[in-house]
Amino acid sequence: MEIIIILGIALALLFNFVNGLNDAANSIATVIATKVLSPFKAVLLASFFNLIGPLLFTTAIAKTIGRGLVDPGILTPMLILMALIGAVLWVFFCSYFGIPVSSSHALIGGLIGAATARAGIGSILWPSGVLVVELVLMLLIGAAGGIAVAIYLSKTHGEHWARYIPIGALSGITVLIPILVASRLLPVSGILGVIVFMVVSPMLGFMVAYGFGIVIMRLFSHSNSPLLNHGFKKLQIVAAAFQSIGHGSNDAQNAMGIITAMLVAAGILTEFTVPLWVILLSCAAMSLGTLLGGWRVVDMMANKITKMQPYQGFCASSAGGAVLSVVTAFGVPVSTTHAMSGAIMGVGATKGYSAVKWGIVRDIVAAWVMTVPASAAVAWGCYVLVTIFFPSL
């Protein structure tokens, strides 16, 4: 049993390493795209502030990962080990091919797959029917409000309103749901929170970055371009540091939750409280992954979605950092990749529809959708094979 615990901790740290390897792109893509920092300096900046992030925020996300997704009573070191294998294999596979995916969702999928293999689908902590109905009602209200605003704006600009219905619906949902969650009027958490924010976080990043970009463009429309770019280069470094803090505060807690859950399952800890050494090791592992960098993912995020100027990079990093900070405060494990990809699309869209390479975006979104089921399938298969060939474990 002790060997399994040691292997589990090592694999959790490996997961945070590949997390940093893939999500390095989120923290440094904008400063590399605009050539504000060299790749090496950008990675050093991200590594340092990734390490700082979890020390400034609570460990609420670690508790969600460790206790809020599957029945804590069925968690064993072996189950957690198989969940980690599923998550690590999927993230490493995507990093190799330069696909930015959510490490958080890969871990969630791994836990769901391994738990299902051990105790069936009933081991998943599904939300109550009342909460689901309440959420659906709020989604409909948000969508209706967003569509009404979109139709009004389209008519005032003399454009055909029908084409704006989808974006209006998504925008209304994106505005309403975070407000309800923040005010605790809609107690979305656990797997339901993951599903909801899988859609909300990229749209939130898109909207905040788009709005911020439009404001900056209008405020400085008559300014000297070289001087403006010089000023925003310095601000972009600050924004990238802020975004890295948000990345570290949210994503580093994935391994913290898994390690703590394993220690509780093994009886080493009597309650779910994240030890300081777990926080430090988890942060260090992710910072090391960021330091080595997943350069194919960096290239995808920095160069292939849209072309950015320094003010756009500043807007994207600021928007991504703000989204991550807000959701982290409420203990929702969201995808840094989703938030930052949405923000980069948002600043690109300020230059017009054609400024964003939507074909690349579709490929990225497809990988997002596949992440939870793919990592769940791998973890499920690993657990079944281990129980067949090593039944004593």
HELIX and SHEET records of a PDB file:
HELIX    1   1 GLU A    2  ALA A   33  1                                  32    
HELIX    2   2 PRO A   39  LEU A   56  1                                  18    
HELIX    3   3 ALA A   60  ARG A   67  1                                   8    
HELIX    4   4 PRO A   72  ILE A   74  5                                   3    
HELIX    5   5 PRO A   77  TYR A   96  1                                  20    
HELIX    6   6 SER A  103  ALA A  119  1                                  17    
HELIX    7   7 ILE A  121  SER A  123  5                                   3    
HELIX    8   8 GLY A  129  THR A  156  1                                  28    
HELIX    9   9 TRP A  161  TYR A  164  5                                   4    
HELIX   10  10 ILE A  165  ALA A  182  1                                  18    
HELIX   11  11 GLY A  190  LEU A  219  1                                  30    
HELIX   12  12 SER A  225  ASP A  251  1                                  27    
HELIX   13  13 GLN A  253  ALA A  265  1                                  13    
HELIX   14  14 LEU A  276  LEU A  292  1                                  17    
HELIX   15  15 TRP A  295  ASP A  299  1                                   5    
HELIX   16  16 MET A  300  LYS A  304  3                                   5    
HELIX   17  17 PRO A  310  ALA A  329  1                                  20    
HELIX   18  18 THR A  336  ALA A  349  1                                  14    
HELIX   19  19 TYR A  353  ALA A  355  5                                   3    
HELIX   20  20 TRP A  358  PHE A  389  1                                  32    
END                                                                             
